[in-house]
Amino acid sequence: MTLAEALREASTRLLKAGIDDPRLEAEVLLRHALGVERQELFARLQEPFGLKSQASYEALIDRRLAHEPTAHIIGHKEFFGLDFACSPAALIPRPETELLVETAIEQFRERGSVLAIDVGTGSGAIAVSLAKHLPQARVAAIDISAAALALARRNGLAHCVASRIEFVRGSLLEPLSGRFDLIAANLPYIPSRTYNALLPEIREHEPEVALRAGRRGTAINEVMLAQAVDHLAPGGLLLAEHAWNQGRRLREAAAGHFPTAGIETRRDLAGLERLLVVRA
């Protein structure tokens, strides 16, 4: 069997199992099994597949067929051009969250020093990306989970920005005092009634505490908005990711706490409302 034949066979198995993007998933796992980059893989596709590597690859495919997320199988995921270690301790970084990071960088790229908070940091994807692209920023990364904070710290160290990130264990903004130029939050927003309908990759392998957020899915963001009144500096920016159908409710909640602020919702690449923006 050649590498190309193994890739086709694995793609077919993943397709029959209903896995999205089966060709790409099969390729990513094959590169991981061989320890090669994409260019090298394509240059070697007609080579015979050694029995030891073939067994390793089949084991990876079996894990994916059991709905274990690819990011957990290979141990990392790209986000905002950076590679992040992943584990079941925190949510896998999602492409839609890049909108939050892009918005923050647009606002603060030309500013001097920036004090920022990443509420519910998880893997540290937001905090690390901000610290990497805003070298003048200092970031407080907060999470209720000690395991998630350990993963975030690992990612901060890997990208050489941990010295500008304070990793804080606690619930939302409660551990902090003072005011900040930026409050960034990617908090749970899945309504309880829809949690059980999530894909098994999410429901069975990612932390429930990072997903479920009450009957409407806005409960945790609403608590954070109430707390943010005492922490957002004049002229500051609050950014909160949310589900596509939660924008109106969160704009109303934000207006109740920040009556003089500029409040809007930004849409993601799919045209869906995704990000609450509050300009104090």
C-alpha positions in Angstrom: 0.0 0.0 0.0 1.3 3.5 -0.9 0.8 6.6 1.2 -1.7 7.8 -1.4 -3.8 4.6 -1.2 -3.8 4.8 2.6 -5.0 8.4 2.4 -7.8 7.5 0.1 -8.9 4.6 2.2 -8.9 6.6 5.4 -10.8 9.4 3.7 -13.5 7.0 2.6 -13.8 5.6 6.1 -14.2 9.0 7.6 -16.7 10.1 4.9 -18.9 7.0 5.7 -18.8 7.9 9.4 -20.1 11.4 8.6 -16.9 13.2 9.6 -16.8 16.7 8.1 -13.9 17.4 5.7 -12.8 13.7 5.6 -10.0 14.3 3.1 -8.4 17.1 5.1 -8.8 15.2 8.4 -7.2 12.0 6.9 -4.4 14.1 5.6 -3.7 15.9 8.9 -3.6 12.6 10.8 -1.3 11.0 8.2 1.1 13.9 8.5 1.0 13.5 12.3 1.7 9.7 12.0 4.6 10.3 9.7 5.9 13.5 11.4 6.1 15.4 8.2 4.8 18.7 6.8 2.3 18.9 4.0 4.8 19.6 1.2 6.9 16.6 2.2 3.8 14.4 2.4 2.7 15.2 -1.2 6.2 14.6 -2.4 6.1 11.1 -0.9 2.6 10.0 -1.8 3.7 7.2 -4.1 6.1 5.7 -1.5 5.1 2.4 0.2 3.6 2.8 3.6 5.7 1.0 6.2 3.9 -1.5 8.4 4.8 0.3 11.7 3.7 3.7 10.4 0.6 2.2 8.9 -0.4 0.7 12.3 0.1 4.1 13.9 -2.0 5.8 11.3 -4.8 3.2 11.6 -4.9 3.8 15.4 -5.3 7.5 14.8 -8.1 7.0 12.3 -9.9 4.7 14.8 -9.7 7.4 17.4 -11.2 9.9 15.0 -13.9 7.5 14.0 -14.8 7.3 17.7 -15.4 11.1 17.5 -12.3 12.2 19.4 -11.4 15.7 18.1 -8.4 15.8 15.7 -6.9 18.7 17.8 -6.9 16.3 20.8 -5.4 13.4 18.8 -2.5 15.5 17.4 -2.3 17.7 20.5 -2.5 21.1 18.9 -4.5 23.6 16.7 -3.7 26.7 14.7 -5.3 29.9 15.8 -4.6 33.4 14.5 -1.5 32.1 12.8 -0.1 30.6 16.0 0.1 27.0 17.1 -1.6 26.2 20.3 -1.4 23.1 22.5 -4.8 21.5 23.1 -6.2 19.1 25.7 -9.6 18.2 27.1 -8.9 20.8 29.8 -10.1 23.6 27.6 -12.1 24.4 24.5 -10.3 23.9 21.2 -9.7 27.3 19.7 -12.3 28.1 17.0 -11.8 30.2 13.8 -14.8 32.4 14.7 -13.0 33.7 17.8 -10.3 35.3 15.5 -12.9 38.1 14.9 -12.5 39.1 18.6 -8.7 39.2 18.3 -8.8 41.1 15.0 -11.1 43.7 16.5 -8.9 44.2 19.6 -5.7 44.6 17.5 -7.4 47.1 15.2 -8.3 49.2 18.2 -5.0 49.1 20.1 -2.3 48.6 17.5 -1.4 52.3 17.6 -1.9 52.8 21.3 0.8 52.9 23.9 0.6 50.7 26.9 -2.5 48.5 27.1 -4.0 46.7 30.1 -6.2 43.8 29.0 -8.3 41.0 30.5 -9.0 37.7 28.8 -12.0 36.4 30.8 -12.4 32.6 30.6 -9.0 32.2 28.9 -9.2 28.4 28.4 -6.2 27.4 26.3 -5.0 31.0 26.3 -5.6 31.5 22.6 -6.9 35.1 23.0 -4.5 36.2 25.7 -1.4 34.8 23.9 -2.5 36.1 20.5 -3.1 39.6 22.0 0.3 39.6 23.8 2.0 38.4 20.6 0.5 41.0 18.3 0.4 43.9 20.8 3.9 43.9 22.4 2.9 46.9 24.5 0.1 45.0 26.2 -0.1 43.3 29.6 -2.8 40.7 29.9 -4.6 39.2 32.9 -5.8 35.7 31.8 -8.6 34.4 34.1 -10.2 31.0 34.3 -12.0 29.0 36.9 -10.1 25.8 35.9 -6.6 25.2 37.2 -6.1 22.7 34.4 -7.1 25.2 31.8 -4.7 27.8 33.3 -1.9 25.3 33.2 -2.5 24.8 29.5 -2.7 28.6 28.9 0.6 29.1 30.7 2.1 26.4 28.6 1.0 28.2 25.4 2.2 31.5 26.8 5.7 30.0 27.4 5.7 28.4 24.0 5.2 31.8 22.3 7.5 33.7 24.6 4.8 36.0 26.0 4.2 34.5 29.4 6.1 37.2 31.1 3.5 39.7 30.0 0.5 37.5 31.0 -0.7 37.1 34.6 -2.6 33.8 34.9 -5.3 34.2 37.5 -7.7 31.5 38.8 -11.2 32.7 39.6 -14.7 33.3 38.4 -15.1 35.9 35.7 -13.9 39.4 36.9 -14.2 38.7 40.6 -10.4 38.2 41.3 -9.4 41.6 39.8 -9.5 45.2 40.9 -8.9 48.4 39.0 -9.8 49.3 35.4 -8.6 47.9 32.1 -8.4 49.2 28.5 -9.7 46.0 27.1 -12.0 43.3 28.4 -12.1 40.3 26.1 -14.4 37.4 26.8 -15.2 34.1 25.0 -17.4 32.7 27.7 -19.9 29.8 27.6 -23.0 30.5 25.5 -24.7 27.2 24.7 -28.3 27.1 26.0 -28.9 24.2 28.4 -31.8 22.9 26.2 -29.5 22.5 23.2 -26.4 21.1 24.9 -27.3 17.5 24.4 -27.7 18.1 20.7 -24.1 19.1 20.3 -21.8 16.9 18.2 -20.1 14.1 20.2 -16.7 15.7 19.5 -17.8 18.6 21.5 -20.2 17.1 24.1 -18.0 14.2 25.0 -14.6 15.7 24.7 -14.7 19.3 25.7 -15.4 20.7 29.2 -19.1 21.3 29.9 -18.3 24.2 32.1 -16.8 26.0 29.1 -20.0 25.5 27.0 -23.3 25.5 28.9 -24.7 28.9 30.0 -28.2 28.6 31.3 -31.6 28.5 29.6 -30.9 31.2 27.0 -27.2 30.8 26.7 -26.6 34.4 27.7 -26.5 34.1 31.5 -22.7 34.1 32.0 -22.1 36.9 29.6 -24.8 39.0 31.4 -23.1 38.5 34.7 -19.7 39.5 33.2 -21.3 42.7 31.7 -22.6 43.6 35.2 -19.1 43.1 36.7 -17.4 45.0 33.9 -18.9 48.3 34.9 -16.3 48.5 37.7 -13.4 47.3 35.5 -13.7 49.0 32.0 -11.6 52.1 31.8 -13.0 55.3 30.2 -12.4 55.0 26.5 -12.0 51.3 26.9 -13.3 48.4 24.8 -15.3 45.3 25.8 -15.5 42.4 23.4 -17.7 39.4 24.0 -18.2 36.5 21.7 -21.7 35.0 21.6 -24.0 32.7 19.5 -25.6 33.9 16.3 -29.0 34.6 17.9 -27.9 36.3 21.1 -26.8 39.7 19.8 -30.0 41.7 20.6 -30.3 40.4 24.1 -26.7 41.2 24.9 -26.8 44.6 23.3 -29.8 45.4 25.6 -28.0 44.1 28.6 -24.9 46.1 27.8 -26.9 49.3 27.3 -28.4 48.8 30.8 -24.9 48.8 32.3 -23.2 51.2 29.9 -25.9 53.8 29.0 -23.5 56.2 27.4 -21.3 53.7 25.5 -21.3 52.9 21.9 -22.7 49.4 21.5 -22.8 47.3 18.3 -22.5 43.7 17.1 -19.9 42.6 14.6 -20.7 39.7 12.1 -18.4 36.8 11.3 -17.3 35.7 7.9 -20.6 33.7 7.5 -22.5 36.9 8.1 -23.8 35.8 11.5 -23.9 38.1 14.5 -20.9 36.9 16.6 -19.3 39.7 18.7 -20.6 42.2 21.1 -18.6 45.5 21.0 -18.9 48.1 23.8 -16.9 51.3 23.5 -16.9 53.1 26.8 
